[in-house]
Amino acid sequence: MTTTDHDRTESTGSLLSEAIKHVSSLVRSEVDLARAEVDQNLRRALSAIGMLVAAVVAALVALNVMAAAVVTGLTEAGVDAVWAALIVGVALGLIAAALIAKGSKDLKLSSLAPTRTAENIKRDANAIQGGRTNG
């Protein structure tokens, strides 16, 4: 083996080693980015859930008072108290069912997924494949 062959082998080995280091660093960076993105999304979701719980408690109190007022109004208008309570209860139950259906449909776990990281990984994989086929 001549000095040139030895240098070329060393050069190829060091290039391969360098490429492996870069890919390893890239994978680590993508994992860190995914972790940070998921953490940020979860923190935001937990904060929103806390606000929703507080709003639900306040809304239940207000709804209870308004329902009592509607029942009282219907009773004053001549509807029997039992029927007035039943009418108000059924109406509120239908509203609740519609809201539950809409909320369940809108709440998707996919909104918590690290979409930017997934896009970066696809782009990196395409770049690596492009470099491999071109090189």
C-alpha positions as CSV (number, residue, x, y, z in Angstrom):
1,M,0.0,0.0,0.0
2,T,1.4,3.4,-1.0
3,T,1.3,6.5,1.1
4,T,-1.4,7.9,-1.2
5,D,-3.6,4.8,-0.7
6,H,-3.0,5.0,3.0
7,D,-4.0,8.7,3.1
8,R,-7.0,8.0,0.9
9,T,-8.1,5.2,3.3
10,E,-7.6,7.4,6.3
11,S,-9.4,10.2,4.6
12,T,-12.3,7.9,3.7
13,G,-12.4,6.6,7.3
14,S,-12.3,10.0,8.8
15,L,-15.1,11.2,6.4
16,L,-17.2,8.2,7.3
17,S,-16.6,8.9,11.0
18,E,-17.4,12.5,10.6
19,A,-20.6,11.7,8.7
20,I,-21.7,9.3,11.5
21,K,-21.0,12.0,14.1
22,H,-23.1,14.4,12.1
23,V,-26.0,12.0,11.8
24,S,-25.8,11.1,15.5
25,S,-25.8,14.8,16.4
26,L,-28.8,15.3,14.0
27,V,-30.7,12.5,15.6
28,R,-30.0,13.8,19.1
29,S,-31.0,17.3,18.1
30,E,-34.3,16.0,16.6
31,V,-35.0,14.0,19.8
32,D,-34.4,17.1,21.9
33,L,-36.6,19.2,19.7
34,A,-39.4,16.7,19.8
35,R,-39.1,16.5,23.6
36,A,-39.2,20.3,23.9
37,E,-42.1,20.6,21.5
38,V,-44.2,17.9,23.3
39,D,-43.4,19.5,26.7
40,Q,-44.4,22.9,25.5
41,N,-47.7,21.6,24.0
42,L,-48.5,19.7,27.2
43,R,-47.8,22.7,29.4
44,R,-50.1,24.8,27.2
45,A,-52.8,22.1,27.2
46,L,-52.6,21.8,31.0
47,S,-53.0,25.5,31.4
48,A,-56.0,25.5,29.1
49,I,-57.6,22.6,31.0
50,G,-57.2,24.4,34.3
51,M,-59.0,27.4,32.9
52,L,-61.7,25.3,31.4
53,V,-62.3,23.5,34.8
54,A,-62.6,26.9,36.5
55,A,-65.0,28.1,33.8
56,V,-67.1,24.9,34.1
57,V,-67.5,25.4,37.8
58,A,-68.6,29.0,37.4
59,A,-70.9,28.1,34.5
60,L,-72.6,25.3,36.5
61,V,-73.4,27.7,39.3
62,A,-74.8,30.3,36.9
63,L,-76.7,27.6,35.0
64,N,-78.2,26.3,38.2
65,V,-79.4,29.8,39.1
66,M,-80.8,30.4,35.6
67,A,-82.5,27.0,35.5
68,A,-84.2,27.8,38.8
69,A,-85.3,31.1,37.5
70,V,-86.8,29.5,34.3
71,V,-88.6,26.9,36.3
72,T,-90.0,29.6,38.6
73,G,-91.1,31.6,35.6
74,L,-92.8,28.6,34.0
75,T,-94.5,27.9,37.3
76,E,-95.7,31.5,37.5
77,A,-97.0,31.2,34.0
78,G,-99.2,28.4,35.1
79,V,-97.1,25.3,34.2
80,D,-97.1,22.7,37.0
81,A,-93.8,22.8,38.9
82,V,-92.9,19.1,38.0
83,W,-93.5,19.8,34.3
84,A,-91.6,23.0,34.4
85,A,-88.6,21.3,36.0
86,L,-88.8,18.5,33.4
87,I,-89.0,20.9,30.5
88,V,-85.9,22.8,31.7
89,G,-84.0,19.6,32.5
90,V,-84.6,18.1,29.1
91,A,-83.7,21.3,27.3
92,L,-80.4,21.6,29.2
93,G,-79.7,17.9,28.7
94,L,-80.0,18.3,24.9
95,I,-77.8,21.4,24.9
96,A,-75.2,19.5,27.0
97,A,-75.3,16.5,24.6
98,A,-74.7,18.7,21.6
99,L,-71.8,20.5,23.4
100,I,-70.2,17.1,24.4
101,A,-70.4,15.8,20.8
102,K,-68.9,19.0,19.4
103,G,-66.1,19.1,22.1
104,S,-65.2,15.4,21.6
105,K,-65.0,15.9,17.9
106,D,-62.7,19.0,18.2
107,L,-60.4,17.5,20.9
108,K,-57.9,15.5,19.0
109,L,-54.7,14.1,20.5
110,S,-53.0,14.8,17.2
111,S,-52.9,18.5,18.0
112,L,-50.4,17.6,20.7
113,A,-48.1,15.8,18.3
114,P,-44.7,17.4,17.6
115,T,-45.5,18.3,14.0
116,R,-42.4,20.5,13.3
117,T,-40.2,17.7,14.5
118,A,-41.9,15.2,12.2
119,E,-41.4,17.6,9.3
120,N,-37.7,18.1,10.2
121,I,-37.1,14.3,10.4
122,K,-38.8,13.8,7.0
123,R,-36.6,16.5,5.5
124,D,-33.5,15.1,7.1
125,A,-34.2,11.6,5.9
126,N,-34.8,12.9,2.4
127,A,-31.5,14.8,2.5
128,I,-29.6,11.8,3.8
129,Q,-31.1,9.6,1.1
130,G,-30.4,12.2,-1.6
131,G,-26.8,12.4,-0.4
132,R,-26.5,8.6,-0.3
133,T,-27.8,8.2,-3.9
134,N,-25.8,11.1,-5.3
135,G,-22.6,10.3,-3.5
